[in-house]
Amino acid sequence: MKNMKKNIYRLFLAVTVLFAHQTTVFAQYARLEADKQYELYNFSKAIDLYELAYKKKPTLHAAERLAQAYSYQNNYKQAESWYAIAAGMSNTNPENVLHYAKALQQNSKYAEAKAQYQKYGELNKDVDPKEQNLWLLSCDSAGFWMKNPATVVISNEKILNTPQSDWGATVYGNSIVFSSDRGNTSADKLSGNRPFLKFDGTKKPDRTVYGWTGNHYLKLYEKDENQDSVFSFNLNANTDYHVGPASFSKDGKEVFFTLSKIPKKPVYVNGKIATVNLEIYSSKKDADGKWASPIPFKYNKVDDYSVGDPFITSDGNSLYFVSNMPNGLGGTDIYMCQRTSAGDWGLPVNLKEINTKGNERTPILDNEHNLYFSTDGRVGMGGLDIFKAQLLNGKFAGPKNLGYPTNSPQDDFAYLKTSPLTGYFTSNRSGGLGSDDIYSFTEQQIFALKLIGSVFDRKTNQPLVNAIVTLSKINGQTLKVQTDESGNFRFNLDKESDYNLTGEKSNYRADVASLTTINLTASAEIRRDLYLEKIELEKAIKIENIYYDFDKSNIRPDAAVELDKLVKILKDNPTIWVELGSHTDSRGNDQYNQWLSQRRANSAVQYIIDHGIGKNRITAKGYGESKLLNNCSNGVKCSEADHQLNRRTEFKIVKQ
């Protein structure tokens, strides 16, 4: 018996060592393959592989790359979560603290962002004081703008938008033309609001899927005001890759647009990687009203830099665009070319009174000589903010931030006025249909009703300062605000409307409520308080009323009701990862109980995955009878109630 026990122990040890070795090898493989996909900007594939690698072995490299990849995809909540992890690791780089601050800022957590910007200044003594001051002023200004929003109503143009990227709306006759990577048909092989393509020397990029986003490539679409449907814009751009956005001449007979195409002789870096920058092309209508073959812009230089976001003025004599060509002020700058008497384009002029060290995008000049553009290089709310600058005596006056809610903590750009009080812009703010969405705006709105409330810690009942409260009007705009020093918040409300209300704070689980102003008088004041529960990592939380039939692992209807609650928690808190554990009582064979609990945990996890939760976010763990809550172990006589206490399903949060 002694030798048998020793042999079993050796076998167990060998299996454990083999499993540990296989786990390490798998983690290394996943990381190497993830690195390969990341370098090719195939971020969707890279994220899945990095998450698998991190689950096997948490490393700074995986956390950093996950934060960066999610940031490139504009998934701000996930980027914040991973930068928080990376910034908190013992061997971290101070730059991770800076990126964490920016991620917090993009999630409206301005007080927390300000603290991290200050921490970064302490860690990096070489930081430019002007730049740090810009970050701190932006946090203070954003908080002020959110508490004092402009009287503008913003509406998601759902007829134009999809879960993919839809952006850059412009007027063309009786139609709206915009760019989208929706890819509705097998013929749609175009897409992208991204700076370039990247590919290795063995094959060209996929012609139908853009690895950066996992969607199709950008293509131009059109919505006629007299039709309900959206259809492809009839322009042959002669590329399988990105097309858009576009800008039309006043008479609608000339169009300028951005595209990407693979040159005949790409320049490969180290013989393996090629970068394809964006270009501007134009086309004119022929005598039959068809668009002629595209003509390249004079200053395209596909192997060296990008040019994009073209805008042709109403007189057709000036072309505004952005570029990262050499000798700019930084990032992408706004340039302007004048059309010569011969019809050619003069030298590009850098608008130095507008440009910054950051990125300038989507210049649009209206009929009153106001230039609307976006930048991340000035005091703003986060990401790209929309600014206005008036052209006076050949120079643009000091740019002014349009404030909240036109601007948000995310990217806001492509601002186009169609009348003195109305127009369109693009934003990837939270609450949209997907990635970038097209919004319309109407200025000067009087609000009649008010919402007030407070945010509390559910356990201590103490008010929470700087919690983020989001008010989302059903089929309407979304507003955010930080709670004050007493945990209070307030919003203006529209009449006859339904709303959802969400409270969030770092290290807390979100709380959600709903309200309505239907049938309320103009003098009504609604109160809604929110209660957030603090996240405690690795703390087991019992899921009540999860029962299985004897010797079975299938999910019964009564258990499904309870698992749906966990699904909701995961959807309301998209960054958390959980372990779902199944436990048995001590009756029966120990090993069999272990297998049975694992099968039950697997079934519960599969149910949750089938209801829309990513597989990397949840792990099944069968504990058998190894974690009893009382002394009812093998051979101990206990009541059925005591045994039932041990038969349980729990979840614990392992990443927030």
N, C-alpha and C positions, 0 to 999 in steps of 0.2 A: 504493500500500500504506500509505503514511504517513497519507493522508487517511482511508482505510478504518479504520485503527486509531484515528484521532482520533474518527471518527464513532461507532465501537463504544464508545469510552470515554465519549463524550457520552451515548449511549443508556444505557449502564450507569449513568452518574451520574444521568441523569434518572429511570430506574427506581428507583434507590436513594433519591433524594430523595422521589419519589412514595410509595414504600413507607414511608419514615420518616414522611412526612406522614400517611399512612393509619393507621399505628400510633399516632401521637399522637392523631389524631381518635378512633380506636376506644377508646383508653385513657380519653379525656375522656368519651366517651359511656357507657362501662361504669361510670365513677365516678359520673356524674350519675344514671344509672338505679339504681346501687347505693345512692346516698344516698336516693333516693326510697323504695326498698323498706325501707331501714333505718329511716327515719322512721315508716313504717307498721308497724314491728316484724315485717316479713316477712324474718326473719333468714336463712332457708334460701336464698332467692333472692339476698339481699344478699351473702352469703358468696361464692357462685359468681361474682358480678359483680365484687366487690372483688378476688378472686384473679386473675381475668382482667386487671383493670386493673393490679394489682401486677406481674404477669408482663410486661406491656408497658412499665410505668414504675413502678419502686419509689418510693412516696411515704410520708411519715409518716402522712398522712391515711388511706390505704388500710390500712397496718399497724395503726393504732390502731382503726379500725372493725372490722377482722377480729378483733382481740383482743377487742374489746367484744362483737361478735356471737357469737363462740364462747363467751365467758364467759356470756352470757345463755342459751345453749343447754346450759350445764354441760359443755361439751367442754373439760375442764381441760388436757389435753395440748396441744391446739391453741392455747388461750388463752395458755398459758405461752410457747409458741414465738413467737407474734406479739407478745406484750408484750416478750419479750426483744429482738426486732428493733426495736420502737418505742422502747424504753428506751435502746437502743444508738445511735440516730441522733443526729447532731450537733445538730439543732434540736429535740430532744425536750422535752416538758414533764415536770417532776419527778413529776407525778401518774402518769406511765407507769411510773416506778420503783416507786411504791407498788403499783400494780396488778400489776406483775411479781412483787413480793414476795408478794402474796396468791396469785397463780397458782402460784408455787413451793410455798407452804405447802399449797395444795390438792392438790399432787402429792407430798406427803410429804417434800419437799426442805427440811427445816426449817433446816438449817445455812445453806444458800444463801439461804433466805427471810430469816433473821435478818440476814445481811450486807446484803441489799437494804433491809430496814427501817431499818437503821443508816445506809445511804447516803441514803435518803430524808430522814432526820432532818437530815443534813448539808446537803442541797440545799434543804430547806424549813425555815427557822428558826422558822416560825410553828406548826409541828406541836405539838399538845397533848402535853406530856411524859407525862401519864397514859395517853393513847391509845397512844403509842409503847411505853411500858412494857408495856401489855397485849399488844401484838403480840409483843414480845420474850419475855415470860413464856409466851405461848401456844406459841412455838416450843420453848422449853426443856421445858415441861410435856408437850407432845406426844411429844417424843423419849423422855422418861422413861416415859410411859404405854405406848409401843410396845415398849419393852424389858422392861416389867413388865405384861403384859396380864392382864386379869381372867379368872377361870376361868368363861367363858361360851362356849357353842357356838352359833354363828349359822348358820342354814341359809336359802338362797334358796328361797322357796316357788314353785317353778317352775310348779306347776299354776295359780297365780294370775297369773304374770308373762308379759310379752311383750317384744319389742324396743322397745315404746313405753313410756309412763309409766304405772305402776301403783302406787297409793299410798293411804294412809289407811285401812288395814284396821280394821274394827270388827265387833263381834259382834252378830248379829241372830237370836235364836232359835238354831236349829241351823246357821245360815249365817254366812259371812263376807261382808260387803258392803264394797266398796272402789270407788275412782274410777280410771278408765283412759281413755286416748285411743287405744285400739287400733282402734276403728271397724271391727268385723268385717263388718258388713252395710251395704247401701246406705241402710238406715233409720237407721244410727247417725250422727247429725249433731251430736253434742255433744262437749265436751272442756275441760281445762286447769288445771294447778297454776301459773298465772301471774297476775300482779296485775291485769291489765285487758286490754281490747281497745282497738285504736286504728284509726281509719279516716278517710279523707278525705270531703269533703262530696259527692262524685260518686256513691258507691255504698257499700253496707254491706259489712262483712267477708264473705268467703266463708263459706257456711253449712256446708261440709263439711270444709274444711282450715283449720287455725289457722296463720297465716303465721309466728308466732313459732317454732314447732317443725316445721312441715311435716306434722304429723299431723292426725288428727281432733280434735274437741273432747272434753273430758272428759265422761264419762258414768258413772253408777253401774252396777256389776256385782255379781252375787251368786254365791257358790259354796256349795251345800248340802253338808254333811258326808256325806250319803248318796249323792251323785252325783259323777261324775268331771268333768263339764263345767262351764264358767262361762257364765252367761247374763245378759242385761240385767235389771236390777232394775226391777220393775213400778211405776214412779212417773212420772207425767206432769208434768214440771217446767215445761211451757209456754215452752220456749226452744229455740232452735237452737244455742245456744252452750254455755259451760261449765256442768257440773253436778257437784257433789261437792267435798270428801268429806261424809259424813253422820254423824250421831250420833243414836242411838235412846234413847227412854225405857226404863226398866227393864222395863215390861210390853210393849214393842214396838209400842205403839199411837200413838206420836208420833215424828216424825222432823224433825231440823233439818239443813239442808244449805246449801252455798254454790252460787250460780249467777251467771251473767252473762247479761243480756238487753239488747237495744237499746231505750232509752226512746223514747217517742213523739216527744219533742222533744229530741234530743241537743244538748248545748252544744258548738259548734264553736269552736276556737281560731283566730283570724284567718280565720274563715270556711271553713277547710279541714280541720282535724284535730279529731276528737272522741275523748275518752277515756271508756270505759265501765268503771266500777269494779265490784268484786264486791259482791254482796248476800247476805244470809241470808234464807232462807224456811223455813217449817215446814209440815207437813201432818199431819193426824190420820186414822186409819182410821174409815170410816163403819160403819154397822150391817152392811153386806155384806162387811166386811173389806177394802174397797178404799180406796186413799189418796185423800183429798179434794183439791180444788184448792189449790195452795200459797198460803200467807198470808205477806205480806212482814213482816219483822222491823221493829219500831217505829223502830229507829235506822238503817235504811238511808238513804243519801243518795248516790245513784248518780253524780251529777254532781260531787260534792265529795270523796268519800273511799270507801275500800273497807271492808267488814266481811266476815269469813270465819272459817274453821276453828271452827265452832260445836261446843261440847260441852255436853250436858245432863247434869246430875248424876243419880245413881241415884234421889234423892227427887223429881226433877223440878222442884225449886224454884230452882235456880241455873243460869244459862247463861253459860259462859265462851266468849269469842271473841277474835279479834284485829282490830285496826283501825289505820289511819293517820289517824284523825280528828284535828282540830286540838287543840293543847294537850297532846299526848302527850310522852313523853320522847325520842322519836326513832324513825324507821322505823315498824314495826308494833309496837304494844304489846298486852299482854293486858288484857282488861277482863272484868268480871263484873257480871251483872244478877241481881237477885232477883225472883222472881215474886210479885206482890202477891196479897192475898186475893181480889181481883176477877179474877185470872187474867191481868192485864196485866204488863208488865215495868217495873221501876223504873229509875232513872237508872243508866247504866254507871259502874262504879267502876274507875279505873285502878289496877292492882296495882303500885304504885310500888316495893314491896320486891322485885319480880321483874324489872320492866322496866329496860331500858338505853337508851343512845343508838342501839343497833343494832336488829335485827329479832327480835322474839319470835314464835314460831309454835306451832301445834297443842297448846294446853293440854288435858290430860286428868287428871282427878282420880280416884284409885282409892278403894276402900272403906276404906282405912286413912288417908285424908286426905292422901295424898302427891300433889302436883301434878307431873306430868311435862310438860315443855315443851321447846322448842328455841329457841336463840338464837345469834346470831353476835356478841353484844356482851359476852361474858365470856371468860375464859381458856379456850381450847378448841383443838381440833386443826385447825380450818379450816372455813369454811362454817358451817352450822348444827350445833351440838352439842346432845345431849340432856342435860337437867339434871333433878334431883329436888329438890323443896322440900316440907317438911312443914308442914301447917296447924296452928298451935298458938295457942290463945287468939285466934282471928280473924285472925292474921297468919301469913305464910309465912316459915319460918326460912331461913337462908342457903342458897341453891341449891348443890348439889353436882354436879360433872361426873361422868357415869357412866363415863368413861374408855374405854380401848381394850380390846377391839375393838368394843364397842357403838357408840362414836363412831369416826369416820374423818376423813380430811382433807377429805372432801366433805360434802354435806348429809345429816344424819341427823335424822329427825323422826317425828311421829305414833307415839309410843311408847305401847303399850297392854298392860297386864298382864292376862292371862286367868286366871292362878293365881299363887301366891306365887313360883314359879320359872320361869314360862313366859309368853310373850306374843308380840306382833308389833311391828315398827317398819318405817319406810320409809327407804331410803337410795339415793342415786345413786352409791355407791362403785364403784370399778373392779371388774371381775370379775362384774358382774351380767349379766342378759339384755339389758338395754337402758338406758333412761333411769332413772327412778325404779323401784325394785323393792321388793316386800314381802318382809321377812325375818321368820323366827321365831327366838326365842332360848330357850335353856335354861341356867339358871345352875348352877354347881357341877359341873364336869367335871374328872376326874383324867386327866392325860396320862401315858402310859407310855414313849414313845419320844422321841428327840431328834435334831434335824438341826443339824449345825454346818458351817461353811464360811467361805471368804474370797473376796473379789472382787479381781481383779487387772487391771492394764492389760495387754492382750494383747501389746503390743509390748515394753514395758519389764519386764514381770513384777513390777512394783511394786504393793503393795496400794493399793486405792482407799478413801479415807476418805469417809464420808457418801454412799456409793452406796445406792440404794434397792433392797432385795431383797423380792420379793413371792412368797409361798408360797400357791398356790391348790390347795385340795383338790378333786379331781374330784367334782362334785355335793356340794360342801361349802363351808365358809367360806374367805375370803381374808384373809391376814395380811401386814403389811408391817413392815419394820424398817430403820433406817439402820445401815450398817456403822460399827464403832468406829474408833479411831485406828490400829488395825492391819489394817483392812479386814475384820474378822471379823463374823459374824452367827450367830444360833442361833434355833431354833424348837422348840416342842413339837409332837409328831406323834401322830395317832390310830393305833390298830391297824388292820390290814387295809384300808389306804387307798392310793390313788394320788394323786400330786401333780405339779403343774407348778411350776417355780422360774424366776423371771426376775430378772435384775440390770439396773439402769438407773442412769445418771448423766448430768447435763447435758454435752453436747458429746461423748457416746460413743454408739456403737451398742449396742443391748441384746443380752444373751446369755440363752439359754433352755436349761433342763435339765429332766429328769423324774426321779422317784424313786417307790419304793413301799415300804410297810411290810407288805405281804402276806407271811405266813409268817415274819415276824421275831419274835424273842423280846422280852420286855418290857425287857431290859437293853441292847438294841441301840442303837448310836449311828451314824447315817449321816453321811457327809461328802460334800459337793458343793461344788466351787469353781467360780466363774464368771469369765469372761475377757471384758472389754469392749474394743472397738476404738475408738480415738479418731477422731472425725469430722474430716476435713480437707476444707474446702470447695474446690471446683473442681479437686480432684485426680482424674485419670482412673484408673479401676479397671477392668481388663480382665475381661470375662466370657469365661471359657474355653470352648472347644469350640462356638462359635457359627459354624456353617457354612451356606452357601447353595448351592443348585445353580447351575451356570453360568448367568449372565444372568437369574437368578430372584430374587424377593424374598419368596417364601412361607416360613413358618416350618416347618422340618423337625422331626420328632419328637425328634431328638437335640438340636436347638437349644431346643426347648420345655422339655426337662429343665433346661437351664441358666437359661432365663428364669424358670422357677418359683422358682429360688433368689433372684432379684431380687425377685420378687413377695413372697416370705417376708420379705426384708429390709424392704420397704416396709410390710408388715403389722405386723411387729415394731416398727417405728419410724414411727408414723403421722404425724409432723410433718414428715419430711424430704421435699424435692422433689429430683428428679433430672433430669438431661439424659442421654438415651441417644444415643450417637453411633455412627455406622457409618462405617467407613473401607475404602477399596479400595487396591490397589496401583497402581503408575503405568502399568501396561500398558493400552492402549486410549485412546480419546478422553477428554480431560480433562473436558469438559462432560458426556459420557455417564456417566463414573464418578461425577460429582457427583449426577446424577439417580438413578443406580442406588443409591448409598449412601443417598440420602434415602428412596427407596422401601423399602429394607430397614429403615431406622430406623423408618419409619412402621409397617411390619408388626410389628416387635418391640414398639413402643409400644402398638399396637392389641391385641396379644396380652395385654399386661400389664393394660390397661384392662379387657379382657374377663374378666380373672380377679380383678376386684373392686377395682382401684386407681383412685382418682378421677382424672379426665382432667386436672385442673389441677396434679396433682402430678408429671407426667412430660411431658417435651418431647422430640420427635424431632429429631435434627440429623444431616444427611448431610454428611460432610466430604470425600467423594471421596478424592482423593490429596493433599489439601492439608496433611496432618499426618503425613508419613512418619516412621517411627522409625529409618530408616537412610538411606544415600545412594542408594538404588535409585530414583532419579527417572527421568524420561523419557530414554531413550537409553542408560542405564547398564545394563551386563550384570550380572545378579544370578542367584543360584541360586533354585530354587523355594522353598527354605526361607526365604531372605531376603525374597522377595515375600510369602510367607505371614505373616511377622511384621507386615507392614503391613495385611494383610486382617484386620481385627479389629472387635469390637464392645465398646464401653466405656460405663461410666456414671460420672457424677460428681455428687456431692451439691452442689446449688446453694443449698439452704436447709435449716437443721436445726431 
